[in-house]
Amino acid sequence: MIQISAVPVKPLFSVLVVTLSVLLAISVLAPRSIFSQTSFSYLSRENVDIWSVRRTVEWRPCQWWLQGHLTALPEKSNGYIRIDCYGGLNQMRRDLCDGVGIARLLNATLVMPKFEVAAYWNESSGFADVFDVDYFIQQMTGFVRVAKELPPEFASKEPFPVDCSKRKGQFDYLESVLPSLLEHRYISITPAMSQRRDRYPEYAKASLCQGCYSALRLTKSLEKKALELLLAIPKPFLALHLRFEPDMVAYSQCEYTGLSPSSMEAIEAARGDKKPWTGDLAKIWRRRGKCPLTPKQTAFILKALRIPTNTHIYLAAGDGVMEIEELTSIYTNVVTKSVLLSSEDFKSMHGNTKAALDYYVSINSDAYMATYFGNMDKMVAAMRAFKGLYKTLFLSRRAFSELTYKGLRGKRLARALWEAHRDDFVLGRGSALPDCFCEFKF
């Protein structure tokens, strides 16, 4: 009888496990771009838009802010701070957000901010005309002290102004501003534009985040009007923040060709001493993405991103956008607040009110795109991330300039623009403020 020697099962199993482990490691570690041809082969169809791309990164509110244990407020406040806010609504909102963090940093009591009256913005409304004061105070409980009214000894006095134009970090305020607060007990500040919020202690950052994203709600009357506007827009819709006003173009110091005579006259009238760059400097400036996209260029990018031309678009923009027919001749379902609101309502509104309506519609839209990266765009993108709405994208002026500078036109340009914006969308670039939001990878 032939005997067959038994083969041990355990060694064979070990060899099999090792072999599979090696193969798995090779497949995982092999260099392969997340934007490889295979990954996006299903997107080759022309009818698939940018929102169909699967994202690999999202920005979500940090847990230390939403669910963290708050550091108890000290028993006694060091004094009162008023935040003086300037510019348009979203610039003033940014100042207020920073001011909340600074007030907590200095253990100060925040009084109602002052919104500066600005003839340039056709503005006369204050903080209480736009935002719900009682809701703001309620939401800030435990984060920072907020006083609706000043105590009698300060009620009739103007605060001592403290220059914060060069104060950006935690120790700047503790060393330079806190002494003034302790001495005068009531001061006013305007935070510098570039703050080092990342250096704040966590309790100050949490206060800033709470004040910026949870505590600011429109007044009931203004929210009612904003909701009426939102309901009047056909669904689903894309909110598009398009910036191509004469003053915007003049401030950019960019030169444009092919615009209508009326647009060129409006730009020249707004230039003042802001003369456009010329020669090589003009080329460098444009290639850096410093020049606003025209409505015609915007329409081209939207088509490159395969946004259907019958898409309902709400134009979140100020008055006086030039060359708008270059967009509406291609995307025919464009609506504005001036069309959807009654003429009496629209005429009675000031700059802050109109900006508040655009902001409300934008954070509640099905998708949001912007041709610029200004204060409104940063606030809207962050608030949409806070609400879990991730169809948000900033159209790249730099990519458009670089690609056209290289001579790309037509289909080649459209394909390259698709790839540039796809990469931005997949990686969640520019979609939120990192001070209050944490990166979440899939």
Disulfide bonds with the S-S distance in Angstrom:
Cys62-Cys438 2.06
Cys97-Cys212 2.01
Cys209-Cys436 2.07
Cys254-Cys291 2.08
